[in-house]
Amino acid sequence: MDNPTRSSLVDLRDLQLGDARALLQHGLADSLPALDESPVQYLQSVIDGLCQLSLTDPLTGLTNRRHFESVLETEISAVARSGEAALLLLLDVDHFKQVNDVHGHAAGDQVLKAVAMVLLSCVRPMDTVARYGGEEFGVVLHNCQASFGQTVAERIRQSIAAMRISPAADEAIQVTISVGGAYALDCASSTVASWTERADSELYRAKSEGRNRICMDHQAVFAVSAEEKGLLFGDPGVSEPALTGSTPGNASCDAGGRDPIFMDHQAGFAVSAEEKGLLFGHTVLSEPALTGSTPGNAPPDAG
């Protein structure tokens, strides 16, 4: 008796894969499947290649907006589940229209590619860099403490400002970027739309305050809905007011004769030396430099 799974396999000769191969050849030459592969391997290579094409920006090779929004969804779920911090940076190349008008669109494309390369060099492999649209880019820094985020954003800003793009022998283009950042909120009601809206508001503020600067939303207080409070406090004997008088690490004063509960409210996450090196990277931007930074303003050397 024939195996029903085997009998339902598609014969590749019945499929018209010419357009798919043409797309892969044009977009991702290295993923073009070899003709001598087995039918299953060949079809899987075509599917994988098309998936990669659909998630990649063709100009810069970065993640595109479609994939980026999927990453944001994953990060929000991770933050709600584990409490680890995640930072979203939205970056816009300042006065990019002037680059296109003065130097041409080919030169503008070179600038976007150069910005993409610098962004990749400033973050860790675990982070995600995307072309969000036009001259706007997005970066998600996974498990990024508030003290690290400002440093990474400043490293990116300085690195972009130091670039020199030469589309021709007698031309040199220098650009700057404005950066808006927001941390994912650790609550069940947080959404991709609200997260990106907060980062976009900070980007707008950075541009309206003069460009070539960083504005960050350091919101640390999270609103809790009535429904979430019910889930949190559950037992009617443990009411919300009992928390207001409690001290981290000590039993609540009005424990009502019950056995006291001791909690370790440690909020920080350990970061290895390797991760610190990847985060802080540039020797000019050492960890102590954070103590003098002011959220929402570029540091004194912001130009």
C-alpha positions in Angstrom: 0.0 0.0 0.0 1.4 3.4 -1.0 2.4 5.8 1.8 -0.2 8.6 1.7 2.5 11.2 2.5 4.7 10.1 -0.3 1.9 9.9 -2.8 0.9 13.4 -2.1 4.3 14.9 -2.9 4.4 17.5 -5.6 6.3 16.8 -8.8 8.6 19.7 -9.3 8.1 19.4 -13.1 4.5 20.5 -12.4 5.7 23.8 -10.8 6.6 26.9 -12.7 9.6 28.3 -10.8 11.1 30.5 -13.4 9.9 33.7 -11.9 11.1 32.6 -8.5 14.5 31.8 -9.7 14.7 35.1 -11.6 13.8 37.0 -8.4 16.5 35.1 -6.4 19.1 35.6 -9.1 18.4 39.3 -9.1 18.1 39.8 -5.4 20.2 37.1 -3.7 22.6 35.4 -6.0 24.2 33.4 -3.3 20.8 31.8 -2.4 20.0 30.6 -6.0 19.4 26.8 -5.6 21.7 24.5 -7.6 20.0 22.5 -10.3 21.7 19.3 -9.2 20.0 19.4 -5.7 17.4 16.8 -4.8 13.8 17.9 -5.5 13.1 18.5 -1.9 16.3 20.4 -1.2 15.8 22.5 -4.4 12.2 23.5 -3.4 13.3 24.2 0.2 16.1 26.5 -1.1 13.6 28.4 -3.3 11.2 28.9 -0.4 14.0 30.0 2.0 15.4 32.4 -0.6 12.0 34.0 -1.3 11.4 34.3 2.5 14.7 36.1 2.9 13.9 38.4 0.0 10.6 39.3 1.5 12.2 40.3 4.8 15.2 42.2 3.4 15.6 45.8 2.2 17.1 45.5 -1.3 19.2 48.6 -1.1 21.0 48.3 2.2 20.6 44.5 2.9 19.1 45.3 6.3 15.9 43.9 7.8 12.9 45.6 6.2 10.0 47.2 8.0 7.8 44.0 7.7 10.4 41.9 9.5 11.3 44.7 12.0 7.7 45.0 13.2 7.7 41.2 13.8 10.9 41.6 15.9 9.1 44.3 17.9 6.2 42.0 18.6 8.7 39.3 19.9 10.5 41.9 22.1 7.3 43.1 23.7 6.4 39.5 24.5 9.8 38.9 26.0 9.7 42.1 28.1 6.3 41.2 29.5 7.4 37.7 30.2 10.9 38.3 31.7 11.0 41.9 32.6 14.2 42.4 30.6 14.6 45.9 29.1 14.4 46.5 25.4 15.2 49.8 23.7 13.8 51.0 20.3 15.7 53.7 18.5 14.3 55.4 15.4 16.9 57.4 13.4 16.4 59.9 10.6 19.2 61.2 8.3 19.1 65.0 8.7 18.4 67.1 5.5 18.6 64.0 3.3 16.5 65.6 0.6 19.3 68.1 0.1 21.7 65.3 -0.5 19.5 64.0 -3.3 18.9 67.4 -4.7 22.6 68.5 -4.7 24.4 65.3 -5.3 21.8 63.1 -7.0 19.9 60.0 -6.0 22.8 57.7 -6.7 24.8 59.6 -4.1 21.9 59.4 -1.8 21.8 55.6 -2.1 25.5 55.5 -1.2 24.8 57.6 1.9 22.0 55.2 3.0 24.3 52.1 2.5 27.0 53.8 4.5 24.6 54.6 7.3 23.5 51.0 7.3 27.0 49.7 7.6 27.8 52.1 10.5 24.7 51.1 12.4 25.6 47.4 12.1 29.1 48.2 13.4 27.7 50.0 16.5 25.4 47.3 17.9 25.7 43.6 19.0 24.9 40.6 16.8 21.8 40.0 19.0 20.4 43.4 18.2 18.3 44.2 15.1 18.9 47.0 12.6 16.3 47.8 9.9 15.6 50.3 7.2 12.3 51.6 8.5 11.4 53.6 5.4 13.1 56.2 3.1 16.0 57.8 5.1 14.7 56.4 8.4 16.2 53.5 10.2 15.2 51.5 13.3 17.3 49.6 15.9 16.1 47.3 18.6 18.6 46.7 21.5 17.7 43.5 23.2 18.1 43.3 27.0 19.5 46.9 27.1 19.7 48.7 30.4 18.8 52.4 30.5 22.4 53.3 31.4 23.6 51.5 28.2 21.0 52.8 25.8 22.1 56.4 25.9 25.7 55.4 25.3 24.9 53.2 22.3 22.7 55.9 20.8 25.5 58.5 21.2 28.1 56.1 19.7 25.8 55.8 16.7 25.3 59.6 16.4 29.1 60.3 16.6 30.0 57.5 14.2 27.5 58.8 11.5 28.7 62.4 12.0 32.3 61.2 11.4 31.5 59.5 8.1 32.7 60.9 4.8 31.1 59.6 1.6 32.8 60.4 -1.7 30.4 59.7 -4.7 33.0 61.3 -7.0 36.7 62.3 -6.7 35.8 66.0 -6.1 32.8 65.4 -3.8 32.6 64.6 -0.1 29.3 64.2 1.7 28.9 64.5 5.5 25.6 63.8 7.2 24.2 63.7 10.7 21.2 61.9 12.3 18.5 62.6 14.8 17.6 59.8 17.2 14.5 59.1 19.2 14.4 56.3 21.7 11.9 54.6 23.9 12.0 51.5 26.1 9.3 48.8 25.9 6.8 49.1 28.7 6.7 46.2 31.1 2.9 45.8 31.0 0.3 43.6 29.3 -1.2 46.5 27.4 2.0 47.5 25.6 1.7 47.2 21.8 4.0 47.7 18.9 2.0 50.7 17.8 2.3 52.5 21.2 6.0 51.7 21.5 6.9 53.0 18.0 4.7 56.1 18.6 6.7 56.9 21.7 10.0 56.5 19.9 8.7 58.5 17.0 7.6 61.4 19.3 11.1 61.5 20.6 12.5 61.5 17.1 10.3 64.4 16.2 11.5 66.3 19.3 15.1 65.7 18.4 14.5 67.2 14.9 12.5 70.1 16.2 15.2 71.0 18.8 17.9 71.3 16.1 18.7 67.8 14.8 21.9 65.9 15.3 20.9 65.0 18.8 19.3 62.2 20.8 16.0 62.4 22.7 15.0 59.5 24.9 11.8 58.5 26.6 13.0 57.2 30.0 9.5 56.4 31.2 10.0 54.1 34.2 6.6 54.1 35.9 4.1 51.7 34.3 0.4 52.1 34.5 -1.5 49.1 35.8 -5.1 48.6 34.7 -7.9 47.5 37.1 -8.0 44.1 35.4 -4.2 43.7 35.8 -4.5 44.8 39.5 -7.1 42.0 40.0 -4.8 39.5 38.5 -1.8 40.8 40.5 -3.5 41.1 43.9 -6.0 38.3 43.4 -6.6 37.3 47.1 -9.0 39.9 48.5 -7.1 39.7 51.8 -4.1 41.2 50.1 -5.3 44.6 48.9 -3.4 47.1 46.9 -3.0 49.6 49.8 -0.9 46.9 51.6 1.8 47.5 49.1 2.0 51.2 49.5 3.4 50.9 53.0 5.7 48.0 52.2 9.4 48.3 52.0 11.4 46.2 49.5 13.1 43.4 51.3 10.9 43.6 54.4 7.5 42.3 55.4 4.5 44.6 55.0 3.6 46.3 58.3 -0.1 45.2 58.0 0.5 41.6 57.3 -2.6 40.8 59.4 -0.9 38.2 61.6 0.1 36.1 58.6 3.6 34.8 58.1 5.6 37.7 56.7 6.8 37.5 53.1 10.3 38.7 52.3 11.0 39.8 48.7 14.2 40.5 46.9 13.2 43.4 44.6 16.5 43.5 42.7 15.7 45.2 39.4 19.0 45.1 37.6 20.2 42.4 35.2 23.8 41.3 35.1 25.7 42.1 32.0 28.9 40.3 31.1 32.2 41.9 30.3 31.8 40.8 26.6 28.3 42.4 26.4 29.6 45.6 27.9 32.4 45.7 25.3 29.9 45.3 22.5 27.5 47.9 24.0 30.1 50.5 24.9 32.5 49.5 22.1 34.2 52.8 21.4 36.8 53.7 24.0 35.8 57.3 23.9 32.4 56.3 25.2 33.2 54.6 28.4 30.5 53.6 31.0 31.3 56.5 33.4 30.4 59.0 30.6 26.8 58.2 31.3 26.7 60.0 34.6 26.9 63.4 32.9 24.3 62.8 30.2 21.0 64.4 30.2 18.0 62.5 28.6 16.5 64.4 25.7 19.6 66.5 25.0 22.8 65.9 23.1 26.0 66.0 25.2 28.2 69.1 25.0 30.1 67.9 22.0 27.0 67.2 19.9 28.1 69.9 17.4 
